[in-house]
Amino acid sequence: MSGASPQGPESPTAYLQLILNAHALTTKAHEESNDFVPVEGVVLRSRYLTEKSIDYGGGGTIIQSVDLVANTLVAIKVIHPDRDPGQLEPEERYYDELVKGHGTEIRHFAQLLESFDYKHHACLVYPLYGWDLSQLPFSDTDFILLKAHQRGIITQILHGVRYLHSLGIIHGDLKPANVVLERSDMCTIMIVDVTGTVVARRTIQNPTIRLIDFGNATFVTDTNSVIYGTNRYHPPEITLGFPWSYPADLFAIGCIAAEFFIGRPLFPHTGYVVEKLGVLETIVSSFPPDYRRKIEKVFPGTYTKTIPAQIVYAGGDSEETSQFVDRSTLSNIKALVPDLPLYRFLLCLLNLDPRRRMCVTDALAHEYLSPAAGH
């Protein structure tokens, strides 16, 4: 899981006094309660000394801890206690499927070291990886994510997703926050900027990544039982409540690739169906006529009866429509992405009709990901 660059403590004995003190102060209180609030200085499973909470989400809390046996830092995900007793956590269940698949692509996923229960909480232990990609400092003017690194990261994500799909699994929540660097090391490079001046820029040193978080994963035969991931990365079929499958993951990868290039999320968060449709048509392209008819059949009044049909979008500056994104502030992807191979790649991944969206195998063969493309 993500956090600081993983480095072990100087010596396990350096923590000995802390361990003894922590046990004396905290173990009795925790033993008397079935509740568990992650705090510093608790030893779990007689092995992991908790240091600090580094992330909190809907699924659980991530605690940076010291593995006192291996003398390394780990990340322990403490799951919120709302599962049935004896039920495997989704992350554990799907990681088991990855292992049983015997594929070398398992290297693209966070390694689950072990799992255990503590006070009715499932605890999943991972190596402590580096930053997740949402933590990259795009807002810093001296940071750059090299195009070669962008392509390399997207290629790794696609290889991991191809392996998932080969096992009949949809990830269900692909986004920068669910892609972590193995290490957060940065380096300084010299580049020539658009004015022809040689300038120093910081960049990541190693673009090797791991995919994390199977909390929204599902088998392709069971998509009706889960809700797909995060709003900004939703394909239109999710927004519309239409059947969805593997192409949903490809749309999310397109969003990630665009975000790398422009330095911010491609789509704003939208809470209304018609708003999301209007945003998609403004930034990507118009829906194909047959897909528009399908939308109009399920959501009558979404489109005008003119030719060509237009979304009846309420966005604007009036008080009544202020909750909508003003489409005049949005730019089409062609203006946002002047890199032609990437632009063509994104149009294929972000195709608004999932039947026409590029599959993972074709994505890996696309010109944009070719080292010989010269861009």
N, C-alpha and C positions, 0 to 999 in steps of 0.2 A: 504494500500500500504506500501511498505517497507521504512525504515528509521531508526532513533534511537529508542530505547525502549520508548514506548508511556508513557509519564508522563505529566500531566496537569501543567499549570503555578501555582505558589504558590497562586496567587489571581488574579481574573479578574481586580481588581482595580490597580494592578501593571502595567497593560497595558494601563490604561486610558489616561495618558499623551501621550504615543506613538500613540494611536489611534487618538487623537485630532491633534497631529502634522502631522501624516501621511495623515489624511483627508485634512488638509490645503494645504499640499504640492503636493499631487498626484491626488486627486479626480477631480479637475478642468481640469487638463491635460488629464486625461483619458476620461472624459465626452466629451471633444472636439474632440476626435479621435475614430474611429471605430476599431482601432487596439488595441491589448492588449498584452503587454509584461510583464509577471509576474515579479513583483518586491516586495521588502520588504515593508511592511507598508501600503498595500492597503486592505481596508475592502470590501469584496465581500458579496453580498446579506444581507448587514447590520448585518452580523453575523461572518464571517470568516476573521480574520486578518492574512494576508500572512506574513510568516517569511523568508523562503528561498526556493530556488529551490533545490530539492534533487535528481532529475533524469530527464533525457531528452531522448526521443526515437522517433522512426518514427511516433508514434501515438499521442504524446503529451508531455507536461511537467508536472512533479509532483511537487507540491508546499506544503511544510510543513506549516501548518497554525494553528492558535488557534481558536477553537470554543468558542466564547465569551459567548454563552448561557450555554453550557454544561461544560465549563471550562476544556476542554480536547484538546489534539493535534489531528489533522486530516491530511489526505493527500488528496489534491485536484488535480485531473488529468484534466488539461486544454487541450482539444483536439484541434489539428490543424484545422483551419477553412476551410475544403475542403468538407464538407458534404452538402447534399441538405437541404434547410430550412425545419424544421419540422420533419426531419428524425431522428429516434432514433439511438443513438450510439450503435454499436454492443454489447458493454459491458452492456449497459442498457437493450437492447432487450433480450439478453440471460440470464441476471440475472432475468428478469421478468419471463422467462420460468422456471428457477430454483425455484422461489417462487411459481409459479402456480403448480409445480409438487408435492408440499407438502411433500417432502422427507426430512428426518432428515439429510441426507448427505449434505444438503446445508451448514452445519457448516464447511465443508471443503473448502469453497469459501470465498473470501473477501466480507465483507458485504457492499453493496452499501447503504449509508445512505440517500442520496438525489442527485438530479441532477438539474441543472439550466443553463440558457444561460447568458453569459456576453460578450458583445461586439462581438456578432456573434461567440463566442466560447462556445462549450458545456463544462460544468464543472461537474465532477463526484466526489462526496465526499465519502471518505472511512475512517475508523479508521486508525490511523498511526500504522502500524504493525512494526515488527522488521526487521532484515536483510532478504534479499532474499538469497537463498542458494548458489548463485554464489559468495556471499561475505564471505562465510565461509573461515577462514584462513588456508586452507590446506597446504600452503607453510610454515607455522610456525611449527617448529619441536616440539613445546610443545603443539600443538593442536591435538586432536583426535576426530573423529566422531564415537562414540561407535557403534558396530554392532547392538545392540538393537535399537539404535536411527535410524540407516540406515533402518532397517526393519520396524520400526514404521512409518517413513516418507513415505517410498514406499507404505506401507499398506494404509495410509491416501490418498495418491495420487490416488491409485487404487480405493478406495471407491468413491472418488469424480468423477473420470472418469467413473466408472460404472453408477453413477447417471446421468451424462451427456449423456452417450450412451443410457440409458433407455429412455431419452427424445428425442432421435434422433439427438443429437448434438455431433459434433467432436470438441475438444478443438482447435486443429490446431497449437499450438505453445508451447508444453510442453518442458520445459527446466528449469535448476536450477534458472535462473533469474525470472521465472514466478511462483516460489513457495516461499512464505515468511513465516518466523517464526512469531508466534504471538508476541513473545518477544525475544529480543537479549541477554537476561541474560546469563552470563557464570559462570561456577563454576570450582573449581579445585578438581580433584580426584587423588587417588593414584592407580597405576596399576603396574603389573609386566611385564616388557618388554621382548623381545625375548632372552635377555641374563640372565633372571632370576632376574634382579635388580628391586627393587621397585622405581618407579619414579613418579613425579607429572606431570599431564597433564591437560590442560584446555579443557573443552567441553561445549556444550550447556546445559543449565539447563532444558529447556522444549522443547521437539521436536514437539509440536503441530504446524501444518502448515495451511496455506490457499493458495488455488490456485487463481491466478490473471490473468488478461489480456485476454479478449475475442476478441481482435482485429483481430485475424485470425480464429475465430470460424466459423463454418458453420453447417447447417443442412445436414444430410447425403445424402439428395436428391439433394443437391446443390453444390457438391464439385467441379464442373467444373468452378465455378465463383470465386474461391479464390485460393491463393497460400499458400501451407502449410509452416508455420513457418520458422525455423532457420536452416541453412545449416548443421551444425554439427549433428543435430538431425533428419535429413531427412532419411526416409526409402528408399530403392532402388526404389520402385514404384513411389515415388515423383521425384527422380533424373531422372528416365527414361521417365517421362511424362505419365505413365500408370494410369488407373483408380485407385483411392484410397478410403479408407473408414476408419472405426474404427481401423483396425490394425495399421494404421500410428501412432495413439496415443500410442499404446502398444510398438512399436519400440522405440519411444522417451523415454518412461518410462524405458526401458532397458538401454538406454544410460545414463540416470540419475543414475540408480542403480550402473552401472559400474563406473561412475564418483565418486560416494561416496566412493567406495572401493579403487580406484587407486589414487584419489586426483587430477585428471585432466580430461579434456574431453577425451572420448574414441577415437573419430575420429578427425583428423585434418580437417580444412576447405578446401574444394576442389571445384574448379571452373569448372571442366570438367567431362563429363559423364563417360568416360573410366577411368579417374583417380579415381572417387568415386567407381566405380565397382571394380577396382583393390584393393583399400584400404579395401573395405568391404570383399572381398575374402581373403585378407591377415589376417585381424584381426578376422573375424568371421568364415567363412567357404566358400566353393565353392557353387555357385548357383546350384540348382538341374538341371539335364540335360534338363528337359522340359522347365524350366524357361530360361535356356541358349538359347534354340532354339527360344523362344519367343523374347529374346533380339536381337539375331542375325537377326531375320526376320525384326525387326524395325530398327536396327542399323547394317547393313551389315558390316562385317570386324572387329567386336568387338572381335571375338574369332578366334583362329587358327582352322584349319581343322584336327588337330591331335586328337588322343584319349589318354587320356582325353583332351578336348578342353582347351586352355589357353587364358586368356585375352591378347590381343595385347596391352601391356602397355608400354608407352614410358618413364617411369620414369628412371632417371639416373643422372649422373653428367655432361653430356655434355651440352654445351650452348643451344642447340636446345631443350633439354628436362628439363631444369632447373626449368621450371614452375611447373613441376610435383613433387609430394611427392615421395621421394626415398623409395620404399617399403622395402628396406633392413634395414631401421631404424624403421620399425613397428614391433610390437610383436603380436602374436596371443593371443586371449583372454584367452586361457588355461594357458599360461605362466603368464599373467597379474593377473589372479584371481585364486589363489590356493585353495580358499574356495569352496569345491565341491558342496554343495547345491546352493550357489550363482552362480557358473559356469553353473550348469544345468538350473537354473532359467533364466540366461541371454541368453543361447542358445535358449530357448523357446520364449523369448520376441524378440530376435534379428534375428529370422529366416528370411532369405532373401526373402522367398516366403510368401507374406501376407496371402495366403490361408492356409498355414501351421503354421502361427504364433499363439501363445497362446492368447486366449481371456481373457478378464478382469476377468471373473468369475473363470476360471481355474488358473489364476495368483494368485488370492486371496487364493486359496486352495493349492498352491504349498508348498512343504516341507520347502523351504527357509524361508517363512514367519511364520512358525509354532514356537511358543515359546518353544515347547517341542523338537525342533530339536537339541538343545544343542550345537549350534555353535555361 
